[in-house]
Amino acid sequence: MVVTHLFQILGFMAMEPPTALEPGPINEEKNKVFRGMLPIDPAHVVRGQYTGYRSEDGVDPESDTETFIAMKCAIDNWRWAGVPFFLRTGKRLAEGQRIISIAFREPPKSMFPWARGSAPRGPTT
């Protein structure tokens, strides 16, 4: 699930706009994201197994296969420097959710400084 699904979503979310909405340019931009990913620190990974998994039909009673994983990832480029990406997936969770949460922060420099009358968080209504 992590490599086949979550990393693909991460790639789409963090990529720069492709030159065309075609597979080649989209894959090129996603691959730039993957090349910029920092190694994942094992201290930032939580793995688990739901209660009763080893009792399921066909599952080894000694299985240590995880059914849940959460991790913190980082991308080393100018846009995403210092921004954590949290990825989570699991089976038999209390709720089935598909959520992408993004919290943007103000850029270090702005074309429209606060002193010139622009709002600190963009236009207001």
Secondary structure, 3 states (H helix, E strand, C coil): CHHHHHHHHHHHHHCCCCCCCCHHHHHHHHHHHHHHECCCCHHHEEEECCCCHHHCCCCCCCCCCCCEEEEEECECCCCCCCCCEEEEEECCCCCCCCCCCCCCCCCCCCCCCHHHCCCCCCCCC
